[in-house]
C-alpha cells in the first residue's frame, strides 16, 4: 500500500474526532512540503484552509500526509446495520467496525509515521544533511526524494553501460566514482552549486570533477534531458580527459543523447529521438531562409556557440548517426579527435589540448570518406526538411520561443496546439495566459491561469498573474484582486518570483509591515 493509500484510509474515519496534532503536514509527489494551516481530508484530496481561501490539493499530488480532520457523511447516509454498530460504540476503520480506542491508536501510529517521514524530508533539504548513495560508477549526494534519486541513479548506470559499450570507451585506469550533486529545486541549486542563472546543469571537467543537476518539478522531462546531456560530457571526457572537444561536436552529441527516453520500470533507455525544442528553432530560422552552413559551424569559437548553434549542431549529429552511410565513420571521427596522434593539437587552458577547426574538417572528411563537405551539407539540409515534431513538446518549446521574442499571437497558437495534443503542464497554460494577456484578451487569459491553478494549486505565481489579469479589468481596490495576492504570498511565501511580481504592491507592504508595539497607537 502506498503512503497515500495508508493515509487516505485513515481519512475514511467519519464519526469520532481525534485530538488535533501540533500541525497538519503534507509532502507532495514533487517534493514540496506544506505545513502550518489547518487541513481537511476529502474524497478528492486534502483541503488546505488558508486565511485568504481554501485550496484543494488533488489526491494524486500527495505523497505523504499527516492530517487529522476529514469531511464526509453523517448517520443519515448509513444503513440500519451501520447505525446499530455505532450504537454499540464502534467506529469504522479500513472497512471494519472497531472500538474507538483501537481506531485512535491505529490513526496515531499512521500520523506519527507520516509526520516522521515528512520531518525527515524537511531536514534533508539542507545540504549539510543531504542523502548520499554510492553506485558502481557514481557517488550521489542529493536533497531530492530518495525514491526519485534511486531512479535517476539507475538511469545513469544504464547510460554509462550503454554508451561506453556502443562507443567502445574504456575509462582510464584509476578513474574514481564521479560525484553527482542533485538539488530539489533551481533556487537551491544556484545557491549551493554557485551556478549562474541560465545554467541548468553542468559537468565540471577539472578537479574536483562533478556533475550538478536540479529537479524541475513542473517539467521532469527537462530534468532527464539535462541529465542525459551533461552526463554525456562526462562519458566523452573519459575518451581522453586531457582533450577539450570543440563545442560544435561536443554540445551537439550531448544534445543528441539529451533526447533519449528512459523507462524507469524496464530500466532501459532508447536514443535517436527528436529534440523537438531545437527543431522548432531550426524551423523558425528556415522560415526566414536562415540556413546554417557546415564549415562556419565547425569554425565557431566556443564563446560564440549559442542556442541557435546548439539546434543546428544537434540536427547535424542526428543526421549522421541516423544515416547508415555515415554513422560508423562519425563515431570513428569523434574518437580520433581525442586519441589519433596524427591530428595536430594546440594547448588550451589548464593542462588540456584541443584541435584547430582546419584539423577537425580534415579528420571529418577522412573518416566520412569525403573529398569536400559540400554534398554532405546539402544532404544534411534536405534531411532537416523531413524532420517533424511528433508530440506537444516541440509546440510548447516553440510557443516559449515566440513569447520571449514578443510574438504573442504566434505563441498563443503554438500553446493552444500543444494543449490540444495533450499537454497538461500548468506552465503551458500559464504561458498561454501570458500570451493572451499581452493581446488584452482578458477572458481567455483568466481561463488559462485558472487552468494552470487547477493543475498546480500551490504555485503563488499563478495567483499573482490571475490577480493582475483581473486588475486590468477592474478597480485596483477590487477585493478579489487583493485576496488573490494575499493568497499567493500565503501559499508560496518563499518564492522570489512572487515577491518580485508584487514589487511595491500594497499587499507586499502589508505582509512585511512590522506589527505595532504593545500599548502603542
VEXPALO-335708 format. One record per residue (C-alpha): residue in three letters; chain; x, y, z. Coordinates in steps of 0.25 Angstrom, whole numbers, plus 5000, padded with zeros to 4 digits. Layout:
BEGIN
Ala|A|X|Y|Z
...
***
This chain:
BEGIN
Unk|A|5000|5000|5000
Unk|A|5006|5014|4996
Unk|A|5008|5025|5006
Unk|A|4995|5032|5000
Unk|A|4987|5020|5002
Unk|A|4990|5017|5016
Unk|A|4987|5032|5020
Unk|A|4975|5032|5011
Unk|A|4969|5020|5018
Unk|A|4971|5027|5031
Unk|A|4963|5039|5025
Unk|A|4951|5030|5024
Unk|A|4948|5031|5039
Unk|A|4936|5040|5039
Unk|A|4930|5039|5053
Unk|A|4939|5042|5065
Unk|A|4949|5054|5064
Unk|A|4963|5051|5069
Unk|A|4971|5061|5077
Unk|A|4978|5070|5067
Unk|A|4993|5068|5065
Unk|A|5002|5080|5067
Unk|A|5002|5083|5052
Unk|A|4996|5077|5039
Unk|A|5006|5074|5029
Unk|A|5007|5069|5014
Unk|A|5018|5065|5005
Unk|A|5015|5065|4991
Unk|A|5020|5056|4980
Unk|A|5029|5066|4974
Unk|A|5036|5068|4988
Unk|A|5029|5081|4993
Unk|A|5024|5081|5007
Unk|A|5012|5089|5012
Unk|A|5011|5091|5027
Unk|A|5004|5101|5036
Unk|A|4990|5103|5032
Unk|A|4979|5094|5037
Unk|A|4976|5083|5027
Unk|A|4964|5074|5024
Unk|A|4963|5061|5016
Unk|A|4952|5060|5006
Unk|A|4949|5049|4995
Unk|A|4957|5057|4985
Unk|A|4969|5060|4993
Unk|A|4973|5070|5004
Unk|A|4967|5084|5006
Unk|A|4977|5094|5012
Unk|A|4970|5105|5020
Unk|A|4978|5117|5017
Unk|A|4973|5131|5023
Unk|A|4970|5136|5009
Unk|A|4964|5124|5003
Unk|A|4963|5109|5003
Unk|A|4972|5101|4993
Unk|A|4969|5086|4989
Unk|A|4982|5078|4987
Unk|A|4977|5067|4978
Unk|A|4980|5053|4983
Unk|A|4989|5049|4972
Unk|A|4999|5061|4976
Unk|A|5000|5055|4990
Unk|A|5012|5046|4994
Unk|A|5011|5046|5010
Unk|A|5001|5053|5019
Unk|A|4999|5055|5034
Unk|A|4985|5061|5034
Unk|A|4974|5059|5045
Unk|A|4962|5066|5040
Unk|A|4952|5059|5030
Unk|A|4939|5063|5023
Unk|A|4928|5053|5020
Unk|A|4914|5048|5022
Unk|A|4907|5046|5036
Unk|A|4898|5036|5041
Unk|A|4887|5039|5030
Unk|A|4896|5033|5020
Unk|A|4897|5020|5028
Unk|A|4890|5007|5027
Unk|A|4882|5001|5039
Unk|A|4893|4991|5041
Unk|A|4903|5002|5042
Unk|A|4895|5010|5051
Unk|A|4894|4998|5060
Unk|A|4909|4997|5061
Unk|A|4910|5012|5064
Unk|A|4900|5010|5076
Unk|A|4910|4999|5081
Unk|A|4921|5010|5082
Unk|A|4928|5004|5070
Unk|A|4934|5012|5058
Unk|A|4939|5009|5044
Unk|A|4954|5007|5041
Unk|A|4959|5001|5028
Unk|A|4945|4996|5025
Unk|A|4943|4989|5038
Unk|A|4936|4993|5051
Unk|A|4945|4994|5063
Unk|A|4946|5000|5077
Unk|A|4949|5015|5077
Unk|A|4962|5013|5085
Unk|A|4967|5003|5074
Unk|A|4964|5013|5063
Unk|A|4971|5024|5071
Unk|A|4983|5016|5073
Unk|A|4984|5012|5059
Unk|A|4982|5026|5054
Unk|A|4992|5032|5063
Unk|A|5002|5021|5058
Unk|A|4999|5025|5044
Unk|A|5000|5040|5047
Unk|A|5013|5039|5055
Unk|A|5019|5030|5043
Unk|A|5015|5040|5033
Unk|A|5020|5052|5041
Unk|A|5034|5046|5043
Unk|A|5035|5044|5028
Unk|A|5031|5058|5025
Unk|A|5040|5064|5036
Unk|A|5052|5055|5031
Unk|A|5049|5061|5017
Unk|A|5050|5075|5022
Unk|A|5063|5072|5030
Unk|A|5069|5066|5017
Unk|A|5066|5079|5009
Unk|A|5079|5085|5016
Unk|A|5091|5082|5008
Unk|A|5098|5079|5021
Unk|A|5088|5068|5024
Unk|A|5088|5063|5009
Unk|A|5086|5048|5006
Unk|A|5097|5040|5000
Unk|A|5097|5028|4990
Unk|A|5109|5021|4984
Unk|A|5107|5012|4972
Unk|A|5117|5005|4963
Unk|A|5122|5018|4955
Unk|A|5116|5030|4963
Unk|A|5115|5036|4977
Unk|A|5102|5043|4978
Unk|A|5099|5054|4988
Unk|A|5085|5059|4988
Unk|A|5073|5067|4995
Unk|A|5062|5061|4986
Unk|A|5053|5049|4989
Unk|A|5061|5037|4991
Unk|A|5052|5028|4983
Unk|A|5054|5038|4971
Unk|A|5069|5039|4974
Unk|A|5069|5023|4972
Unk|A|5062|5024|4959
Unk|A|5072|5034|4954
Unk|A|5084|5026|4959
Unk|A|5079|5014|4951
Unk|A|5077|5023|4939
Unk|A|5092|5028|4940
Unk|A|5097|5014|4942
Unk|A|5090|5009|4930
Unk|A|5094|5021|4922
Unk|A|5109|5018|4926
Unk|A|5108|5004|4922
Unk|A|5100|5006|4908
Unk|A|5109|5018|4904
Unk|A|5123|5012|4907
Unk|A|5119|4999|4900
Unk|A|5113|5006|4888
Unk|A|5125|5015|4887
Unk|A|5136|5005|4891
Unk|A|5141|5014|4903
Unk|A|5149|5009|4914
Unk|A|5151|5018|4926
Unk|A|5165|5022|4929
Unk|A|5171|5014|4940
Unk|A|5169|5020|4953
Unk|A|5156|5026|4950
Unk|A|5149|5029|4962
Unk|A|5134|5029|4965
Unk|A|5129|5043|4959
Unk|A|5122|5052|4969
Unk|A|5108|5055|4965
Unk|A|5100|5066|4973
Unk|A|5085|5067|4971
Unk|A|5077|5078|4977
Unk|A|5062|5079|4980
Unk|A|5059|5092|4973
Unk|A|5066|5102|4964
Unk|A|5067|5112|4975
Unk|A|5075|5103|4984
Unk|A|5083|5098|4972
Unk|A|5088|5112|4969
Unk|A|5090|5115|4983
Unk|A|5099|5103|4987
Unk|A|5106|5100|4974
Unk|A|5109|5114|4970
Unk|A|5104|5112|4956
Unk|A|5100|5125|4949
Unk|A|5086|5128|4945
Unk|A|5083|5121|4931
Unk|A|5092|5109|4934
Unk|A|5082|5098|4937
Unk|A|5093|5087|4939
Unk|A|5108|5085|4937
Unk|A|5119|5076|4937
Unk|A|5132|5081|4944
Unk|A|5143|5075|4936
Unk|A|5155|5079|4944
Unk|A|5158|5075|4959
Unk|A|5149|5073|4967
Unk|A|5141|5067|4955
Unk|A|5126|5066|4958
Unk|A|5112|5067|4951
Unk|A|5101|5077|4956
Unk|A|5086|5076|4954
Unk|A|5073|5080|4960
Unk|A|5059|5074|4960
Unk|A|5049|5082|4951
Unk|A|5036|5078|4957
Unk|A|5028|5085|4946
Unk|A|5036|5078|4935
Unk|A|5042|5065|4939
Unk|A|5045|5062|4925
Unk|A|5054|5075|4925
Unk|A|5062|5069|4937
Unk|A|5064|5056|4930
Unk|A|5068|5063|4917
Unk|A|5079|5071|4925
Unk|A|5084|5058|4932
Unk|A|5086|5051|4918
Unk|A|5092|5064|4913
Unk|A|5102|5067|4924
Unk|A|5106|5052|4927
Unk|A|5109|5051|4912
Unk|A|5120|5061|4914
Unk|A|5126|5053|4925
Unk|A|5125|5040|4917
Unk|A|5132|5046|4905
Unk|A|5142|5052|4915
Unk|A|5146|5038|4918
Unk|A|5152|5036|4904
Unk|A|5163|5045|4907
Unk|A|5162|5054|4920
Unk|A|5173|5063|4914
Unk|A|5165|5067|4901
Unk|A|5155|5078|4900
Unk|A|5145|5075|4890
Unk|A|5140|5087|4881
Unk|A|5126|5092|4884
Unk|A|5120|5089|4871
Unk|A|5122|5074|4872
Unk|A|5123|5073|4888
Unk|A|5110|5080|4891
Unk|A|5103|5074|4878
Unk|A|5106|5060|4882
Unk|A|5101|5063|4896
Unk|A|5088|5069|4891
Unk|A|5086|5056|4882
Unk|A|5087|5048|4895
Unk|A|5079|5058|4903
Unk|A|5067|5054|4895
Unk|A|5068|5040|4900
Unk|A|5056|5033|4906
Unk|A|5056|5026|4919
Unk|A|5047|5015|4924
Unk|A|5049|5014|4939
Unk|A|5041|5001|4940
Unk|A|5049|4993|4930
Unk|A|5061|5001|4933
Unk|A|5064|5003|4919
Unk|A|5068|5015|4910
Unk|A|5066|5018|4895
Unk|A|5073|5028|4887
Unk|A|5071|5035|4874
Unk|A|5059|5043|4877
Unk|A|5055|5057|4872
Unk|A|5060|5069|4881
Unk|A|5047|5076|4878
Unk|A|5050|5089|4884
Unk|A|5063|5090|4876
Unk|A|5055|5086|4863
Unk|A|5046|5098|4866
Unk|A|5057|5107|4866
Unk|A|5063|5102|4853
Unk|A|5049|5102|4846
Unk|A|5047|5117|4851
Unk|A|5061|5120|4844
Unk|A|5057|5113|4831
Unk|A|5044|5120|4830
Unk|A|5053|5133|4829
Unk|A|5063|5126|4820
Unk|A|5074|5126|4830
Unk|A|5081|5113|4827
Unk|A|5094|5109|4835
Unk|A|5106|5105|4827
Unk|A|5114|5094|4832
Unk|A|5129|5099|4831
Unk|A|5125|5112|4838
Unk|A|5118|5104|4849
Unk|A|5131|5096|4851
Unk|A|5140|5109|4851
Unk|A|5131|5115|4862
Unk|A|5139|5119|4875
Unk|A|5134|5113|4888
Unk|A|5129|5127|4893
Unk|A|5121|5129|4880
Unk|A|5113|5116|4881
Unk|A|5099|5120|4885
Unk|A|5085|5113|4886
Unk|A|5083|5114|4871
Unk|A|5096|5107|4868
Unk|A|5092|5096|4878
Unk|A|5080|5094|4870
Unk|A|5087|5093|4857
Unk|A|5098|5084|4863
Unk|A|5088|5075|4869
Unk|A|5082|5073|4855
Unk|A|5095|5070|4848
Unk|A|5099|5060|4858
Unk|A|5085|5054|4857
Unk|A|5086|5053|4842
Unk|A|5100|5046|4843
Unk|A|5096|5036|4854
Unk|A|5083|5032|4847
Unk|A|5090|5030|4834
Unk|A|5096|5016|4832
Unk|A|5106|5022|4822
Unk|A|5112|5032|4832
Unk|A|5109|5027|4846
Unk|A|5121|5018|4848
Unk|A|5130|5028|4841
Unk|A|5125|5039|4850
Unk|A|5128|5031|4863
Unk|A|5142|5028|4858
Unk|A|5144|5043|4855
Unk|A|5139|5046|4869
Unk|A|5149|5036|4876
Unk|A|5160|5040|4867
Unk|A|5159|5055|4870
Unk|A|5163|5052|4885
Unk|A|5173|5040|4882
Unk|A|5178|5040|4868
Unk|A|5193|5045|4869
Unk|A|5193|5049|4854
Unk|A|5183|5060|4857
Unk|A|5191|5073|4861
Unk|A|5186|5079|4874
Unk|A|5189|5092|4881
Unk|A|5190|5095|4896
Unk|A|5177|5100|4903
Unk|A|5175|5105|4917
Unk|A|5179|5097|4929
Unk|A|5187|5085|4924
Unk|A|5178|5081|4913
Unk|A|5179|5082|4898
Unk|A|5169|5083|4886
Unk|A|5169|5083|4871
Unk|A|5168|5095|4861
Unk|A|5156|5095|4852
Unk|A|5164|5092|4840
Unk|A|5169|5079|4846
Unk|A|5155|5076|4850
Unk|A|5150|5078|4836
Unk|A|5161|5069|4831
Unk|A|5158|5058|4840
Unk|A|5143|5059|4838
Unk|A|5145|5057|4822
Unk|A|5155|5046|4825
Unk|A|5146|5037|4834
Unk|A|5134|5040|4825
Unk|A|5142|5037|4813
Unk|A|5138|5051|4806
Unk|A|5146|5060|4797
Unk|A|5138|5072|4801
Unk|A|5127|5076|4811
Unk|A|5118|5082|4800
Unk|A|5110|5069|4797
Unk|A|5109|5066|4812
Unk|A|5104|5080|4815
Unk|A|5093|5079|4804
Unk|A|5089|5065|4809
Unk|A|5088|5070|4823
Unk|A|5079|5081|4819
Unk|A|5070|5072|4812
Unk|A|5069|5063|4824
Unk|A|5065|5074|4833
Unk|A|5053|5078|4823
Unk|A|5047|5064|4826
Unk|A|5048|5065|4842
Unk|A|5035|5067|4849
Unk|A|5031|5069|4863
Unk|A|5023|5057|4868
Unk|A|5018|5062|4881
Unk|A|5013|5074|4888
Unk|A|5027|5077|4893
Unk|A|5032|5084|4881
Unk|A|5020|5093|4880
Unk|A|5022|5096|4895
Unk|A|5036|5100|4893
Unk|A|5033|5108|4880
Unk|A|5022|5115|4888
Unk|A|5032|5119|4899
Unk|A|5042|5124|4888
Unk|A|5031|5133|4881
Unk|A|5026|5138|4895
Unk|A|5041|5142|4898
Unk|A|5042|5149|4885
Unk|A|5030|5158|4887
Unk|A|5021|5150|4877
Unk|A|5008|5147|4886
Unk|A|4999|5143|4874
Unk|A|5008|5132|4869
Unk|A|5012|5128|4883
Unk|A|4997|5126|4886
Unk|A|4995|5117|4874
Unk|A|5006|5109|4878
Unk|A|5002|5107|4892
Unk|A|4988|5104|4888
Unk|A|4993|5094|4879
Unk|A|5001|5087|4889
Unk|A|4989|5087|4899
Unk|A|4980|5080|4888
Unk|A|4991|5070|4886
Unk|A|4991|5066|4901
Unk|A|5000|5075|4908
Unk|A|4995|5076|4923
Unk|A|5007|5084|4928
Unk|A|5002|5096|4937
Unk|A|5013|5105|4931
Unk|A|5008|5103|4917
Unk|A|4994|5108|4922
Unk|A|5001|5119|4930
Unk|A|5009|5124|4917
Unk|A|4997|5123|4909
Unk|A|4990|5133|4919
Unk|A|5002|5142|4917
Unk|A|5001|5142|4902
Unk|A|4986|5145|4903
Unk|A|4989|5156|4913
Unk|A|4998|5163|4904
Unk|A|4987|5164|4894
Unk|A|4977|5168|4904
Unk|A|4969|5156|4903
Unk|A|4965|5156|4918
Unk|A|4955|5145|4918
Unk|A|4964|5135|4910
Unk|A|4976|5139|4919
Unk|A|4967|5137|4932
Unk|A|4963|5124|4927
Unk|A|4977|5119|4924
Unk|A|4982|5124|4938
Unk|A|4971|5117|4945
Unk|A|4974|5104|4937
Unk|A|4988|5105|4942
Unk|A|4984|5107|4956
Unk|A|4975|5095|4955
Unk|A|4987|5086|4951
Unk|A|4996|5092|4962
Unk|A|4988|5100|4972
Unk|A|5001|5103|4981
Unk|A|5008|5112|4971
Unk|A|5007|5126|4976
Unk|A|5012|5132|4963
Unk|A|4999|5127|4956
Unk|A|4990|5134|4966
Unk|A|4998|5147|4965
Unk|A|4997|5147|4949
Unk|A|4982|5144|4951
Unk|A|4981|5156|4960
Unk|A|4988|5164|4950
Unk|A|4978|5160|4939
Unk|A|4966|5163|4948
Unk|A|4973|5176|4952
Unk|A|4974|5180|4937
Unk|A|4959|5180|4936
Unk|A|4954|5185|4950
Unk|A|4958|5196|4960
Unk|A|4971|5193|4967
Unk|A|4964|5193|4981
Unk|A|4956|5181|4976
Unk|A|4955|5172|4988
Unk|A|4956|5159|4980
Unk|A|4969|5164|4974
Unk|A|4975|5167|4987
Unk|A|4970|5153|4993
Unk|A|4977|5146|4981
Unk|A|4990|5154|4984
Unk|A|4990|5151|4999
Unk|A|4987|5136|4996
Unk|A|4999|5136|4986
Unk|A|5008|5141|4998
Unk|A|5001|5131|5008
Unk|A|5003|5119|5000
Unk|A|5017|5122|4993
Unk|A|5024|5131|5003
Unk|A|5038|5127|4999
Unk|A|5036|5129|4984
Unk|A|5045|5140|4980
Unk|A|5037|5142|4967
Unk|A|5024|5144|4975
Unk|A|5031|5155|4983
Unk|A|5037|5161|4970
Unk|A|5024|5161|4963
Unk|A|5017|5168|4974
Unk|A|5028|5179|4975
Unk|A|5024|5191|4983
Unk|A|5009|5186|4983
Unk|A|5001|5189|4996
Unk|A|4999|5175|4999
Unk|A|5014|5173|5000
Unk|A|5016|5185|5009
Unk|A|5005|5179|5018
Unk|A|5012|5165|5018
Unk|A|5025|5171|5022
Unk|A|5020|5182|5031
Unk|A|5025|5182|5046
Unk|A|5014|5179|5056
Unk|A|5011|5191|5065
Unk|A|5017|5191|5078
Unk|A|5009|5187|5090
Unk|A|5002|5199|5096
Unk|A|5006|5207|5085
Unk|A|4996|5215|5076
***
